[in-house]
Amino acid sequence: MATALQGVRSTARSCLCSQTPFRYAANSIGTGRAFSTTFPRSKRTNRVKTGLTKARKSGSPQAAALLETDKEIDAVRAAGSKGDEWDAVKQKLDSKHRPWELATQRRRKLKETFMNMGEAEPWEDEYTMEDDDDDINSLAHGELEQHREMRHYARLVAWEMPLLSKLAEPFQPPTRDMPLRFRYTSYMGEQHPAEKKVVLEFSPADMPRLTKVQMDKLRKLAGVRYNPETDVVKMSCEMFETQAQNKRYLGDVVGSLLKEARDPTDTFEDIPLDTRHHHFKAKPQFPKEWALTEARKQELHQYRQAMISKDQQKEITGQLIDGIKQIEEELRQKISLPEALPEPVMMGRGKGKKVAVRR
């Protein structure tokens, strides 16, 4: 993050209209430029190579002598023989005429600032590789990384997920010997604070080797965790870091409840079951008076037949009005346009109230 911000600041300064002196230019932290993965072009170029380039463009005799010496060194190095002695000679020639090639790259330690705070090695390379400006920006690299991730999961789906069918086991419903039902929460590999929570549900009537008195005592011991409507005791635990620890704790709690329920010292028969913690919701039921009995069906059938016969008698005597026929007759009649309405005129003068009259 610090490298990217430093590079952005350097880019912004380089785009100013006035040319900034080199000694005041912002130096990037690290060897990589901000919006690329390749090495940046070093501002401190090799002085010897720059001098040879200027000598080739110059026409002075000193420059020509320098170029001639460089050509002789290249020719001797190319036509030289093999052996340890010749390697020592080449090393002497290089140390005399080309010391810049044997010198190691100097690394200058940067001053610790807010931009490079926390970096393991806040160094800056003196000489870096040249940049050919052939890299893409950071947004394009992000798109490529997302594409690689999608292809990775596509390979998993195509090649590894079908292998999971070998580990599939047929479902076996719980038996009477497994009255405890545990529920877990999973976030598909992601860490979440609620992932360690384990919920336990069981019915006192399903617990083995319990009499009716002991079942009632177990319901009273469960307290507010007992639901009298469903006859289910529900409890949860998330005190520990792992699901296995929370499940073990719930198992120990159920074991202690069963131990106390089987204790014949006190059966709690004189204590009533407290259900004040549970709110019973009234469930609306269909009224029995609205139920269609056979007698009611016969009564409705007779009423409908009487109404049909009454309508037939009215139709014979002409007392029954046909709505469709009435609408068609009204549509055939010609509509007369009303007379022109009188034009309203405002009457009154001054500040008094004005009244609209028709003339």
Secondary structure, DSSP 4 states (H G I P E B T S, - for coil): -HHHHHHHHHHHHHTSSSPPPGGGSPPPSSSS-TT-SSPPPPSS--HHHHHHHHHHH---HHHHHHHHHHHHHHHHHHHPPPSHHHHHHHHHHHHHH-HHHHSPPPEEEPPP-SSSTT-S--EEESS-PPP-S----HHHHHHHHHHHHHHHHHHIIIIIGGGGGGG--------TT---EEEE---TT---GGGG-EEEEE-GGGSSS--HHHHHHHHHHHGGGEETTTTEEEEEE--SSSHHHHHHHHHHHHHHHHHHHT-TT---TTSPPP-TTS-PPPPP---GGGS--HHHHHHHHHHHHHHHHHHHHHHHHT-S--HHHHHHHHHHSPPPPPPPPPPEEEE--TTS--EEEE-
